[in-house]
Amino acid sequence: MSDEKEKLPTDLPEDKNRPCPQRIKPYIMTVAPGKYAWCACGRSSKDPYCDGTHKTLEGKFEPVIEVVKKEKKVAWCGCKFAASAPFCNGSHAKYQMKGDHYESVSTWRAKGCHSFK
């Protein structure tokens, strides 16, 4: 077992290529057939969809294009850390957004910021 503790996003140095999510939860909605551009940078005014804001940033962000063939319910990733992007895979459960950074959920709960009801 290593003495090194796991690095949380709050412990990491500033990185222009790290997304800046507006929310931690997924955007659950029913979508019609069509082509969708999921925002990967997190700064879109149309989040979870891309509005081109990434073109004004220093980082290397590109939207993820998803083609939906028939109407269905989807969960677009809101935290921007899902390996299954553009869809939620539960990655947000590991971290809780706090202002412009993340903290571990156990820290967040210890502060009384979670209801167990």
Secondary structure, 3 states (H helix, E strand, C coil): CCCCCCCCCCCCCCCCCCCCCCCCCCEEEEECCEEEEECCCCCCCCCCECCCHHHHCCCCCCCEEEEECCCEEEEECCCCCCCCCCECCCHHHHEEEECCEEEEHHHHHHCCCCCCC
